[in-house]
Amino acid sequence: MSEKVYVIHENEEWTVHLFKRLDELGLPYEDWFIDEGLVDLSETPPEGVFYSRMSASSHTRGHRFAPEMTESLLVWLEHHDRIVFNGSRALRLEVSKVNQYMALNAAGIRTPKTIAVNGREQILKAAEKMDVPSFITKHNRAGKGLGVRLFHSLEALKEYVDGPEFEASIDGITLIQEYIQAPQPFITRCEFVGGKFVYAVKVDTSEGFELCPADACRIDDLFCPIGEEAGEAPKFQVIEGFEDPILKKYEAFLRRNGIDVAGIEFIRNAAGNIFTYDVNTNTNYNADAEALAGKYGMLELAKFLGEALKNPKLTV
């Protein structure tokens, strides 16, 4: 057995459930919290299995350069042929929606029409070029639905861009994207561990776009309204027996891009066509939805990492 599992991240509240599962399975692991730090490129990294949960939204927790530091760490590990899950290629997709969409398109997966923009005036020009009745803005480097707003007119967009509420993406790139009108207010999120489909979740979007399945959001992130009032339908529901041809395309996409663990989100329009718009490589799971379904993403992830420890040759 290799030495241990190393978990690379910048948010302790998103690793507690994984560490609990690793403990339950009796698996050795080490917490690598990455914000500030150093990587001595002349040294040799330890033996083991390395799993990155670095997030595009790290800057919202005061960890502005954690992804850049993590990429330095990951390429060092990869240079020494360590077993790395969600490595440098996955991280590059995590921190750029543009990279995501181009990789999805290359895999034959349809995404909404999108224009990448730098500069407030260019945002308005891009919206004019969209030539659609409704569109949304979002941050290129996002997570948690940062910067997602819906507009039904150029006038409303101009008021926002010229007003005090305008928020630029941390990388300076705003996306103008075609708004896909769904017959019902929900999206579907497909979870994958080890590149294989685990389950799909129906996510209620009636309260807005900034939704995250992490339990920590319930307390700390006011833009992640996952709590439910008594009598209300839950916002996250595991879909029993979900099947769709898109799953094979997603699995091929994950293999092609070196992504081992992810949540991929899509929406259907009135004609039933699927538009994929987000890939989360530091995916989280909703405890309430999982308990009702009897399926547990972090347990599957811990088992996957444990198998990699026991049989490292199977990962090559």
Disulfide bonds with the S-S distance in Angstrom:
none
